[in-house]
Amino acid sequence: MDAETLARSIVTRLTSRGHAAFLVGGCVRDLLLGRKPADFDVATSARPQELLALFPHAGQVGAHFGVVLVREDGAQVEVATFRSDLEYRDGRHPDGVRFESDPREDVRRRDFTINALLLDPVTDEVLDFTGGRADLAAGVIRAIGDPATRIREDHLRLMRAVRFAARFRFEIEPVTLAAIRDMAAKVCDVAAERLRDEISRILTEGGPRYGFELLDRTGLLHEVLPEVEKMKGVEQPPEFHPEGDVWTHTLIMLDGLREPSIELALGVLLHDIGKPDTFRVAERIRFDGHVEKGVEIAQRILRRLKYPNGVIDAVETLIANHMKFKDAPHMRESRLKRFMRMPEFEEHMELHRLDCTSSHGSLDNYDFIREKQARTPVEDLKPAPLITGRDLIAEGFKPGPMFGKVLSEIEDGQLEGRIRTREEALAIVRERLFTKLS
């Protein structure tokens, strides 16, 4: 059973017992836009205890707020009692709720008009108490009621407005936009994890360039990612970057992303983050050490936003290696093969492709790697070792720091086709590398 089928069955069961019940929120918005909803929510006049009586295996995920989670055959749907919110004092949660019987009261507490639509799945009637259908048709993000009040209730709505606008390519209506600008500093009160999730969704759900342009226009970029804001106005050598400054180059790259992983998206956003701090003009504009500085700054940003260590490591690796492609045609065979066998190498390739197409336009190095990949079997990139440390010990050598270097040199020969057998490898160890192990 999928979530939509489960949600419709929940509504049917509730209405058969005399309760009002509707699909609500993002799922209704997405259905009206012809998109596949990520999840389904139901709003109802039934009180929490009535919900638990009707769905005895449901879990209480928000007992204080009248929310239960109904699961069946792998699908799950949140079912919430109509409610209005009491006072907000922490910029995130209301102090309490008041259960309601009128769905109008329920939608008035929500963030944006496009997220406040109700759908009767039996009759397909849409209930619109806030003008959400007109805003969907016009492509507008509009706060319900007074935008400043909505933002004070939950400061994350500052980021959510940008995220929805970016995902759907909508405009933020002027009064809501003005409130976001005026209250942008409030975003600093939001937990790092919540900011991280919004940034990730802006980067990966569609429209990342527009999303970051909106973050900049609203002042949110200055508050959340000041290091990225610093890229604005940082000139680049026109012979390599005719498109303009580092900010413009990064925006063009973001525009080229297509359903990226979060690692690739963050790699694109941050690959040149070290340039503002390393900018200098000698005989030409230079960014000496910008890769190393970029790794350092990216790590600081991602740790501040509490990204998982695996994501941080992957993004650092993308940044650390993005300039190596220019050297690919001149690399020794062993170094090139080691480069090509890096984990998630296709992510590196895509970052490089976007880097080139968003600047000078030359894909010579990209094409060189692609041709090399086509000619090189996977097993030739990482062949089985011809010898190991145990073999060296068996030859009478004492274990030590040189073991790793010797084995690496043997692998170099193997990757370059100079050493093909175990016997050849051992012969080289005995004859040419003996002094290094002595």
Buried (B, 14 or more C-beta within 10 A) or exposed (E): EEBBBBBBBBBEBBBEEEBBBBBBBBBBBBBBEEEEBEBBBBBBBBBBEBBBEBBEEBEBEEEEBBBBBBEBEEBBBBBBBBBBBEEBEEBBBBEEBEBBEEBBBBBBBBBBBBBBBBBBBEEEEBBBBBBBBEBBEEEBBBBBEEBBEBBBBBBBBBBBBBBBBBBBEBBBBEEBBBBBBBBBEBBEEBEEEBBBBBBBBBBBBBBBBBBBBBBBBBBBBBBBBEBBBBBBEBEBEEEEBEBBBBBBBBBBBBBBBEEBBBBBBBBBBBBBBBBBBBBEEEEEBEBEEBBEBBBBBBBEBBEBBBBEEEBBBBBBBBBBBBBBBEEBEEBEBBBBBBBBBBEBBEBBBBBBBBBBBBBBEEBEBBEBBEEBBEEBEEEEBEEEBBBEBEBBEEEEBEEEEBBEEBBEBBBBBBBBEEBEEEEBBBEBBEEEBEEEBE
